[in-house]
Amino acid sequence: MIQFNLLPEVKRQYVRARRNKRSVMLIALLVSGVAVAIFVLLFLSVQIFQKKYSRDLSNDIKTETKKLQDTPDLDKILTIQNQLNSLPDLHAQKPVTTRIFGYLKQVTPAKVSISSASIDFDAHSLSLTGSADAISTVNKFVDTLKFTTYKTADGKEANAFTDVVLSSFGKEAKGASYNISLSFDGAIFDSASDVTLNVPANKITTRSQTEKPEDLFQPLSNPSQPGQ
């Protein structure tokens, strides 16, 4: 079967152009429809859904606020809660009071005894009362306290005790009594760092005897041994 295309070339181009035009218009209408739908959805979201969500949040806030306001002793509860929240910081800041026993053991000469110790961590002050075999030993105890230094783990070094004063002393039948007052650096009781005391070996004041303080830290000789 033989077919003949009797449409002229111009007519065929015209039909093709109209077909393309319809396709472009259809696509444009579809794109416009999608854009309008998206615009409508965004408009509804902003004007209706978000406003409703905002109103719901405001109502929830008002409801919860009313519940809090109606809670009995709310101010006391909040105060207690704040105090509980501050406990960890306060615990970290509190001094390590048990270190005092080790410090006194390090700085106290062998022939000196301490009968009472009064310490004030707020004022950083310490008062020691006790007895020794002689006044010269008490003086050396004072010198030891004056020149004792400390060193922290981060390398800080300073005097552990300052304002060391022999407040009173007295002569007794078997030795001497004393009362020493002093100030201490709060860092030696800081829980945030490890502290090492450095007890002096040969620093003494002109008011003390010439013997070295470290001699006092040696154990007492046994008088029963010959040559001692």
C-alpha positions as CSV (number, residue, x, y, z in Angstrom):
1,M,0.0,0.0,0.0
2,I,1.4,3.3,-1.0
3,Q,0.7,6.5,1.0
4,F,1.2,10.0,-0.1
5,N,1.7,13.0,2.2
6,L,-0.3,15.7,0.5
7,L,0.3,18.4,3.3
8,P,2.7,21.0,2.2
9,E,5.9,21.5,4.3
10,V,4.6,24.8,5.8
11,K,1.4,23.2,7.0
12,R,3.4,20.4,8.7
13,Q,5.6,23.0,10.5
14,Y,2.5,24.8,11.6
15,V,1.0,21.7,13.1
16,R,4.2,20.8,14.9
17,A,4.5,24.4,16.3
18,R,1.0,24.2,17.7
19,R,1.7,20.8,19.2
20,N,4.8,22.2,20.9
21,K,2.9,25.3,22.1
22,R,0.2,23.1,23.7
23,S,2.9,21.1,25.5
24,V,4.7,24.2,26.8
25,M,1.5,25.7,28.0
26,L,0.5,22.4,29.7
27,I,3.9,22.3,31.5
28,A,3.6,25.9,32.5
29,L,0.2,25.4,33.9
30,L,1.4,22.4,35.9
31,V,4.4,24.3,37.3
32,S,2.1,27.3,38.2
33,G,-0.3,24.9,39.9
34,V,2.4,23.4,41.9
35,A,3.8,26.8,42.9
36,V,0.3,28.0,43.9
37,A,-0.2,24.8,46.0
38,I,3.1,25.3,47.7
39,F,2.2,29.0,48.4
40,V,-1.2,28.0,49.8
41,L,0.5,25.4,52.1
42,L,3.0,27.9,53.3
43,F,0.4,30.5,53.9
44,L,-1.8,28.0,55.9
45,S,1.3,26.9,57.9
46,V,2.2,30.4,58.9
47,Q,-1.2,31.9,59.4
48,I,-3.0,28.9,60.9
49,F,-0.8,26.1,62.1
50,Q,2.0,28.1,63.6
51,K,-0.4,30.6,65.2
52,K,-2.2,27.7,66.7
53,Y,1.0,26.1,67.9
54,S,2.1,29.5,69.4
55,R,-1.3,29.8,71.2
56,D,-1.0,26.3,72.5
57,L,2.5,27.0,73.9
58,S,1.3,30.2,75.5
59,N,-1.6,28.3,77.1
60,D,0.7,25.6,78.4
61,I,3.1,28.2,79.8
62,K,0.2,29.9,81.6
63,T,-1.1,26.6,82.9
64,E,2.3,25.5,84.3
65,T,2.9,29.0,85.7
66,K,-0.4,28.8,87.5
67,K,0.5,25.4,88.9
68,L,3.9,26.7,90.2
69,Q,2.2,29.7,91.7
70,D,-0.3,27.5,93.5
71,T,2.5,25.3,94.9
72,P,2.7,25.7,98.7
73,D,6.0,27.1,100.0
74,L,7.4,27.6,96.5
75,D,10.0,30.1,97.6
76,K,11.3,27.7,100.3
77,I,11.5,24.9,97.7
78,L,13.5,27.0,95.3
79,T,15.8,28.2,98.0
80,I,16.5,24.6,99.1
81,Q,17.1,23.6,95.4
82,N,19.6,26.5,94.9
83,Q,21.4,25.4,98.1
84,L,21.5,21.8,96.9
85,N,22.9,23.0,93.5
86,S,25.7,24.9,95.3
87,L,26.7,22.0,97.5
88,P,29.2,20.5,95.0
89,D,31.1,23.8,94.7
90,L,31.1,24.3,98.4
91,H,32.3,20.8,98.9
92,A,35.2,21.4,96.5
93,Q,36.1,24.6,98.3
94,K,36.1,23.2,101.8
95,P,39.6,22.8,103.4
96,V,41.1,19.4,104.0
97,T,41.2,19.7,107.7
98,T,42.8,16.3,108.3
99,R,46.1,17.5,106.8
100,I,46.7,19.4,110.1
101,F,47.8,16.2,111.8
102,G,50.4,15.4,109.2
103,Y,51.7,19.0,109.2
104,L,52.1,19.1,112.9
105,K,53.9,15.8,112.9
106,Q,56.4,17.1,110.4
107,V,57.2,20.4,112.0
108,T,57.1,19.5,115.7
109,P,60.5,18.6,117.2
110,A,61.0,15.4,119.0
111,K,61.3,17.1,122.5
112,V,58.2,19.2,122.0
113,S,54.7,18.0,122.8
114,I,51.4,19.7,121.8
115,S,48.6,19.6,124.4
116,S,46.1,21.6,122.4
117,A,45.7,23.1,119.0
118,S,43.0,25.7,118.0
119,I,42.6,26.4,114.3
120,D,40.4,28.9,112.5
121,F,40.1,28.1,108.8
122,D,38.2,31.3,108.0
123,A,40.8,33.5,109.6
124,H,43.7,31.2,108.6
125,S,45.0,31.3,112.1
126,L,46.4,28.6,114.4
127,S,47.2,28.5,118.1
128,L,49.4,25.8,119.7
129,T,49.9,25.1,123.4
130,G,52.1,22.5,124.9
131,S,55.5,21.9,126.6
132,A,59.1,21.2,125.8
133,D,62.3,20.2,127.6
134,A,63.7,23.7,127.5
135,I,62.9,27.3,126.3
136,S,65.6,26.9,123.7
137,T,63.7,24.0,122.2
138,V,60.6,26.1,122.1
139,N,62.5,28.9,120.2
140,K,63.7,26.4,117.7
141,F,60.2,25.1,117.2
142,V,59.2,28.8,116.5
143,D,62.1,29.0,114.0
144,T,61.0,25.8,112.3
145,L,57.5,27.1,111.8
146,K,58.8,30.5,110.4
147,F,61.0,28.9,107.7
148,T,58.8,26.0,106.7
149,T,57.7,26.3,103.1
150,Y,55.3,24.3,100.9
151,K,55.1,23.3,97.3
152,T,52.0,22.4,95.3
153,A,51.7,20.0,92.4
154,D,51.6,22.9,89.9
155,G,55.0,24.2,91.2
156,K,53.8,27.0,93.5
157,E,56.2,27.6,96.5
158,A,55.6,29.9,99.4
159,N,55.9,30.1,103.2
160,A,53.4,27.8,104.9
161,F,53.2,29.8,108.1
162,T,53.5,33.6,108.7
163,D,53.2,35.9,111.7
164,V,54.6,33.2,114.0
165,V,54.7,34.6,117.5
166,L,55.6,33.0,120.8
167,S,52.7,34.5,122.7
168,S,53.7,33.2,126.1
169,F,56.1,30.7,127.7
170,G,56.9,29.6,131.2
171,K,59.6,27.7,133.1
172,E,58.5,24.4,134.7
173,A,60.2,21.9,136.9
174,K,60.7,19.5,134.0
175,G,61.0,21.9,131.1
176,A,59.0,24.8,129.7
177,S,55.5,25.5,128.6
178,Y,54.6,27.6,125.6
179,N,51.8,29.1,123.5
180,I,52.4,29.9,119.8
181,S,50.1,31.8,117.5
182,L,50.5,31.9,113.8
183,S,48.8,32.4,110.4
184,F,48.9,29.8,107.7
185,D,48.5,29.9,103.9
186,G,45.1,28.6,103.0
187,A,46.6,26.8,100.0
188,I,48.1,24.1,102.3
189,F,44.6,22.9,103.0
190,D,43.2,23.2,99.4
191,S,41.5,20.0,98.3
192,A,42.2,20.9,94.6
193,S,46.0,20.3,94.9
194,D,48.5,18.1,96.6
195,V,50.8,19.9,99.0
196,T,54.3,19.0,100.2
197,L,55.9,20.7,103.2
198,N,59.6,21.5,103.3
199,V,60.8,21.7,106.8
200,P,64.0,23.8,107.1
201,A,67.3,22.2,108.0
202,N,69.5,25.0,109.1
203,K,67.6,28.4,109.2
204,I,67.3,29.9,112.6
205,T,66.7,33.4,113.9
206,T,69.2,35.4,116.0
207,R,67.0,34.9,119.1
208,S,67.4,31.1,118.9
209,Q,70.3,28.9,119.9
210,T,72.9,28.0,117.3
211,E,72.0,24.3,117.0
212,K,70.3,23.3,113.8
213,P,66.6,22.6,114.0
214,E,67.0,19.2,112.4
215,D,68.8,17.9,115.4
216,L,65.5,18.1,117.3
217,F,63.9,15.6,114.9
218,Q,66.3,12.8,115.6
219,P,65.0,10.0,117.9
220,L,66.0,10.1,121.5
221,S,69.2,8.2,122.4
222,N,68.8,5.1,124.6
223,P,70.7,6.0,127.8
224,S,71.3,2.4,128.5
225,Q,73.6,2.0,125.6
226,P,77.3,2.9,126.3
227,G,78.9,5.8,124.5
228,Q,75.5,7.5,123.9
